[in-house]
């Protein structure tokens, strides 16, 4: 039987390596009860060494605030450009795709250079401005109430327009991916819009850098099993890879 200090050392080491840890995994790995595992997490949280969530723990508070696109654009620039380039390889000739808003989606838009006609439906004014300078792209800019933090539109009118279109792929930028809670964004109305975009598409592809894993935004978009593919960078942990693959998600790492 391991001592309390040894158990706590194990928990912190896994957290630092993987970014999150589940109560059941602690119990199984250390041959203790889930009650003891929860007590260990509570003690470590009281010391300020982790943040407990339902059934698991993370190194810091997983809940994220609503940051502007301009703020997000300054973070993980190289990773976002690589993710965007990988996403362009999924675009097919004469394709019709939906793109939401966000810094990674804008990085994706910068990389798009189609040799055949491409139709893009988007809520993001910034994406439209980027793509508007390129050839062979037919842009369908959704209307609605302007949200300046994301430079995009939201609201009931935006949702109604999506009922009239269908596309092959939805490229989705997110604020958080939690193993249990699912895929999220920081604004509830944008979450509702993203759900409508998913319903108007045959396949949903998430574009996000590895810092988004283990994080939660305010608005839930969907559970993990609703996502077809995720493109991310090599900073993703092995345990998160396993979670995604268990949910049948195609994982593309750049």
N, C-alpha and C positions, 0 to 999 in steps of 0.2 A: 504494500500500500504506500503510495507516494504521500509525502508530507504536503501541507497546505502551500508552503513556499515553492515546492517543486511543481505542484499543479498550477500555481499562479505563473510561474516562469514559463511553463509550457503554453499556457493560454496567450500570454503576451507575445511569445515567439511566433505563434501561428498567426496572430493578428497582424504583426509587423510584416509577415511574409505574404499572407493571403488577403488581408484587408477586411476580413470578417470571419466569424466563427459561430457555429451553431451549437446550442446546448446539447443536443443529442450526439453530436460528433465529439464533444468534450467527454461526455459520459462514456461513450464507446471506446474512445482512445485511452482513457485513464482508468477504465473499469470502475467507475463510480456511478451513483444514481444521478438522475437529472435534477433532483432536489439539491444535491451537493454541488452540482455544476452551476446551478443558478445562484447558490449562496456565494460561490467563488466569484462569479461575475459581479454580484452585488458588492462584495468587498473591494474588488478592483475598481469598480465605478466610484465608490466612496473615496478612494484614493486619487481619483481623477485620471486613472490609467486607461479607461475605455468608456464606451457609451453603450448601455444596454438597450436592445430593442426586443420586440416580441420573438422569443425563441432563439435569439442570437445576440451578437455584440459586434461593434465596430470600433476602430481606434479613436474615432472622433464622432461628434454629432453628425449623423447621416443626412439630416434635413438641410436643404440648401435654399438660399434666398433667391429672389427674382432679380437677376443682374441684366444689364443692358447688353445688346449685341456688341457694342463698341468695347465694353469691358471684356467680354468673352473672347473677342478676336485677338486679344493680346496674350492668351493662354494657349499652350500646346500648338503653336503655329505650325511647326514642321510636321507633327503628327496629323493635324487636320488636313494639311495639303496632301499627305500620302493617302489618307483615308479617302479624300475626294478623288484622287487619281484612280484608286482601286474601284471606286463606285462607277466611274465613267466606263469601265470595262463591262459593266452589266447592262449598259444601254445598247439596244439592238436597232437595226435599221428600221426607219419609219415608226419608231416607238412613240408611245404616249405615256408620260410619267407625271406623278404629282410630287411636289417638293414643298415642305413646310418652311418654317423660318429657323434662324439660329446661325451661329458662327461657323459650325462645321458644314452646314448646308450651303452657306455662302462660299466656303472654300471649295466645295464640290462644284458649285456653279462656275467658279473661276476656271476650273479644269476642263469643263465641257467644251468640246470642239467637234461637233458632229459633221461627218462627211455626207450624211443623208438627212432628209427632213426629220425633225424631232419636235414633238408637241409637248410643252411643259405647262402644267396647271400649278399655280402657286399662290399662296397667301402672302408671300413676302415681297414687299416693294423693292427691297434691296436685291433680291434674287432676280427680279424682273429687269432692274437697271443693269445688272451684270450681264445677263443673257441677251439683253436688247442690243448690245454692241457686237453680237456674234451672228454669223450667217447660218441659214438652214434651221432656225429655231422659231417655231410658232408659239408665242407666249399667250396663255390665257390667265390674265391677272384677275384673281377673285376680288370682289368688292366687299364692303362692310365697314365696320367701325375701326378706325386706325388706332393701333396700339404702339406707342412710340418706343417702348422699351425693347420690343422685338422687331420694330419696323415692319409690321405685318397687320393684316386685317383679321377681325374676329366678329362674332355675333350671329344672330339668327339669319340675316341675309346671306352671309358667307356660307352657312350650312345649307341653305336652300339651293344655292348654285351647285353644290357638290352632288345633289340628287340628280342632276342632269348630265353627269359625265361618268365615264368608266375608263380606267387606265390599267396598264399592265403592271406597273410598279409604283409604290409609294416610298420615296426616300425620306426617312424620318429622323430628324435631329431631336435629341432628348436631353433632359437635365439629370436624370438618374435612372439606374437599373439596379433594383434590389432583388436578391434571390427569391424572397418570399412575396414582397408586395408587387413586384413587377416593374413596368416601364412607366416613367412619370415625367412631367414637366412642371415648372414652377407656377404656372397660371392655370386656373380651372377652366376658363373659357377656351384657352388654347388646347387643353386636353380634350375638351369636347369636339373641337375642330379636328384634331388629329384622329379621333375615333371615326368621324365622318369621312376623313380622307382614307382611312383604312378600308372602310366599307365600299369606297368607290374604286378600290384597287384590287388586283388579283394577288399581289404579293407585297409584303411590307418588309423593307430593308432599313435597319437602324444604322445610322452613321454616328459614332461617338468615340471619343478618346477614352483611354483606360481609367482616367480619373472619375468618370461617371459611374463606375461600378461600385456597388455598396452604398450609393447615395439615393436620396428620395426627394422628389419635388412635391409640391402641394397637391397637384392634380394627377390622378391616375389615368393613364391611357389604356393599358391592357396588361394582362398576365403574360408571362414569358412565352407560353405555348402558342400565343397568337402571332409571334414574330417569326418570319421565315429565315432571315439572315441578319447578321450583325457584322459590320466592318469596323475594326478597332486596331489599336497599336499593340506592340509587344509587351506593354506594361501590364496586361491583364494577367491575373494570377491563375495558377493551375486549377485551383478549386473552383474558380468562377468559370473557367473553360468547361469543367465537368458539369456544372449546373446547367450551362447553356446547351451543351450537347445532349444532356438528359431530357431537355425540353424540345429536342428535335430541331434546334436552330443551326443553320449553316454558319460557321464562324470563319471569317476572313481576316487574317492578322497581317498587318503591314509593318 
